[in-house]
Amino acid sequence: MYTRENADTFIAERKYLLKEEYRLAYHLMSEFGWMNDPNGFVYYNGEYHMFYQHYPYQPVWGPMHWGHAVSHDLIKWKYLPVALAPDQDYDRDGCFSGSAVERDGKLYLMYTGHLITGPNRELDYSQNQNIAVSDDGIHFEKLASNPVIGSDQIPSGFSQKDFRDPKVFERDGVYYAVLGSNDGRGSGLILLYRSTDLVSWSFSGEIARSDGKLGDNWECPDLFELGGRDVLVMSPQRMPAQGDDYRNLHSTTYMIGHLDIKQSSFQYDRYEPVDCGFDFYAPQTTVDERGRRIIIGWMEAWEQEIPTQLGHYWAGAMTLPREVILQGESLLFKPLEEMKNYRKNAYEASDINLSDIVKDMGVSGDCYELEVVFQADQAKEFGLKLRVHGEEETVLSYQQAEGKFRFNRDKSGIGLGGERRTSVELKDGLLALRIFVDKSSVEVFIQGGEKVMTGRIYPGAESLGIFAYAEGACTMVSFKKWDIS
Ligand code: FRU
């Protein structure tokens, strides 16, 4: 029997089993067992709350609970009791993803109830939307009137079973929820529902649909205003690759456009990946007291083995929080200012000639931030090798002729290898990187956040070296390192 209490007890009694080896120092991870999507990301009563898709009983996906953590700065987190368990007849096979909103001082969670309806759990299911409410931001009561949107409220013409991940937002005193779905014929789409009280909901319309190249089902939509524009972030499933982009099984994309709420239509011109690395999915955003729009993604990818699933008793982590900034027709993603409070042991070097050499930078670590600026000069290729020892290395490089930045983890350790590439333009011949390494993760912010690449790596504990190299003439204009703890 799945209850919150059973989950909490199970975690408390087993936590000692957690293997520290790849546990992250400054990212939110599953407390125990499995974590996927960020849920209910909200600033409430002076703290950031993050909930997450959670199966505490094993480090694999299972009947979903909502794990819960709070933070004052989005870097260091404190776990709270499990917020939701699949304990009702309308959510008995899982409390799937959803969002949070404050109303009259109370915290409301809106989430998807998942029900298996036949022998094939991959095909036979239905989904509905529910509300749980809290006075203290810790203990949640599911409404007696759940589901607030039943599967019978899905109009015809849309999938009658993929109907999930409500993200609630308010405009002019009315609540809206965007939901991910598809048309049953291979195109993902987003549905919009409206409510004045969060309890009684009516269908408004379909606001966006795949152009045929954007996957067969859309998950985890998030729609928000930024700088006078509307931004839709969502995670298309099985989106075919486009050049270097969308090379993971499921992807995440953003569109800047205009939401016409009366017409229930979202118009956009183009879409871009939110992250160009290996491990980033189902992100969610919130706006905080300072008006910052902040995004956090699940720092994993579906349907691949995670090394900590074997013998480590946990799997799944969130990315660093990233501030979303509108610049012209694009979004920039930047690490939060708060990260700087965790910098220790500053090291700085400048004007290092890298021409045709591989240089040991003389510093090392597995939990650190780097700020590096390269002057490309005539170099064919230049970059960094991180977490180096013996044959192990994780390579971040730039190929000047192609104008491509690469993240290669073929020799990173155990776990999956592979390479992701993305086009990056030099600025006056310079490439600026901010890199965060945390035990089993690497996040690279390129050219002030124009592109971000995220990946999990599982090197040996002794793989701590930091090297820089170039083929051809190249200068490292500046190199800064801080330990992060
Ligand atoms: C996305 C997702 C959501 C769903 C949840 C289930 O990663 O598939 O669509 O609500 O995970 O855990």
Residues whose N, C-alpha, C, O or C-beta is under 5 A from the ligand:
A	BS01	FRU	D37 Q53 M64 F96 S97 R164 D165 E219 C220 A282
